[in-house]
Amino acid sequence: MKWRRVHPFKVSPAEARQIQGELREKIFLESPKHLAKPIKLVAGADCSYARNEATMWAAIVVLGLPGFEVREVSQVKEAAVFPYIPGLLTFREAPALLSAFEKLSLEPDVIMIDGQGIAHPQGLGLAAHLGFLLDRPTMGCAKSRLVGEYDEPGEEVGDYSPLIYQEKIVGAVLRTRKKTKPVFISPGFKISLETALKVATVCLAGYRIPEPVRRAHILSNRYRAGN
């Protein structure tokens, strides 16, 4: 996969925030027509590292639906070029993830990122930022909230409630498994919240985390551990 090299990642925190502000204005969340059809390929992406380590282990898993068969895997180990700063994690994680995307021969219908979409203080989390650079429908699936307020969703699988930040709906809190904490879904780029919720629900396989991100998380951790 190709991506748009519109800015460097080795920048100062102030420059990083300026880049976020510029790109935020270029994010749009209208789903392309092909997402109205049954989705065939979904990629999950995750990056493993420790805060005090300079090495990133990125992993991408492309799954075929509806059976979740692995169609392609990409792994990259790279040195980080940006420090660990909350709110600016894209500048730390994205270079390795983009290198992993470059190695993919398949182009997934949707990319699911372990992180936030527009549910971010600057409106440009990892999924939104990567989605713009990759120019592909991209959504965030996070295990914890970064911004916003919400009511607890119902207990049934598929129940959700809106995530509201600065009087705008920036995502949804989705129940993926009974008696289990919900996950935080937010659109990133070229995808509506409604479509992102449908994709997340279709990708449930009995676990709290939707299958593409769950598989990518396992793979990145195994890669880091040397297995």
N, C-alpha and C positions, 0 to 999 in steps of 0.2 A: 504493500500500500504506500502511496505517496502522501506527503503532507506539506502544508504551506509554511515555508521558512520566513515568517514575517517579523520575527524579533529574536534576539539572543536570549539565552537563559542565564548566562554568567553576567549578572547585573547587580546593582545595589538594591537593597529593600525599597528605597524610594523610587528607583526606576521600575522595579517590579510592580509597584502599586500604580504607577503611571500607565504601564502597559495594560494592567487589568482594567483601568478606567477607559482606555481607548478601545479595547476589545469588547467590553461589556456592551457598547453601543452597536456592535455588529452581530450580536446574538439574536437569532430569531427562532421561534419555537413552533412553526407550522410544520406538521408532518408531511413528508412527500407522499405521492399517490401510492407508491409500492407498499407502504406500511398499512394500507387498507386491506391488502391481501394477506393470506396466511404467511407468516414469517418463516423462512426456511433456515437462515443462519443467524445466530447471535454470538457475539464475542464477549467474553468476560476478561477484564484486565485488572491486575493488582500488582503492587510493588511492595517488596519486603525489605526492611532495613531497621536498624536501631538508631535512635536519635543521635547518639554520639559516634556513629560509624559513618564513613564517607563512601561506602559501597552500597549500590542499589541492585536488587535482584528483581527484574521485571518479568512478568509472565502473562501470556495471552492464550486463551483457549477458545477456539471456535467450535461451537456445538451445532449440530443439525437438529432441527425440530421436526416432529414432536418427541423423538426418542432420546435426545441428548447424546447422540453418538459424537465422539470427538472427530472433527474433520481436519483440524490443523492446530498445531501448538507452536508457540514462539517464545523463546527465553533469551534474556540479555542481562549481562552483568556489567555495570558501569560505575565509575566513580561519580559521586555527586558534585555538582558545580555550584550548589547553593546551600546555605545553612538551613537548619530546621527552624522555621519561623511560622507559627500558626497563622493561617490566613493566606500564606504564600507557598503552600506545600507543592503547588503545581511546578514551581520553578526548581524544586528539588526532585520531584518524581517524574515529571514529563519527559526529560531527555531520554531516560532509559526506556520508558514506555513507548516513546515514538520510535526508538531504534528497534524495539520488538515489533511494532506495527509494520515497519519498513520490510521486515523479513517475511511477512505474510503474503501468500500468493492469492488467497481468497479475500473477497470483500464482503464482510458481513452486512446483513440488512440493518442490524442495530448493534451498537457497542454499549455494553453495560460496564460501568467503571465503579470500583470500590472507592466511593468518595461522593462528593456533592456536585450537583449541577448548578442551578441558579440559587439554591438555598445556601447562600454564602454572604458574608458581610459586604463584599464588593459585587455580588451578583454574578461572580465568575469563578465557580469552583473548578476542580480538576476535570469533571466531565464536560462542563461547558467550554472550558479552555481547549481541551483536547479535541472536542467535537468540532470547534471552529478550525483548528489547525488541520484536522483530518478531512474536514468537509463531509462528515458522515453523521447520520442520526445517532446521537449519543445521549445516554441517561446516567444519572448517578444513583447508586444504591448504597446507602451508608448505614452502619450499625448504630450510630449515635447522632443526635441533633447538633448542628453547629449554630443555627440561628432559628428564630421563630417560636411561635406558641401554637399549641394544638390541644384538642380534647382527645382523650384516650379512645381509640377506635373500638368497635365491637369485638367480641371474642371469636367470631367465626372467621375462617380463612377467607381472605378477600375483602373483609371489612376495612375501611380506611376513613381517615378524617383529614381535613385540609391542614397544611402547615402554613401559617400566616406570619409574614415578616414585613414590618413597616406598612401594614394595611393591605398587603398584596399576598395572594396565594402563590407560594414559591415551590410547593411540593405537596406530598401526601404522606401520611403515617399509615403504613400498610401492615395488617395482621397477616402473617404468612404461615403461622402455625398456632394451633390452640394452646393456651396456657404458656405462651412464649412471647417475649418482648417483640414489639413491631420493628420494622425497618423503615428507613426514611428515603422515599423515592422523590427525585427531583429531575425535571427535564434539563438537558444540557444544551443541545443544539439540534436543530431540524427535527424536533419531536415535541409533541404536545404532552401535557401532563396526563391527559386521558389515555393517549397511546402508550406512554411510559408505564402507566399502571397496568394496562392490558399485557404488555410484554413481561413485566415482572410477575404477573399472576400466571401467565402461560409457562413461565420458567420455574415454577415451584415444583419441587420433587420430594416433599416431605420434610424439608429442613427449614430452619429460620431464614437462611440466606438463599436467594434465587440461584439456581444451579450454575449459570455462567460465572458469576462472581465467586461462588463457593469453590468451584473447580480451580479458578485462577488463583485464589488465595492459597489453596492447598499446594498447588504447583510452585508458587513463588516461595513458600516456606520450605518446601522440599529442596528446591534449587539452592536456597540460602544454606540449608543444612548439609548440602552436598550429596543428597539422595536422588 
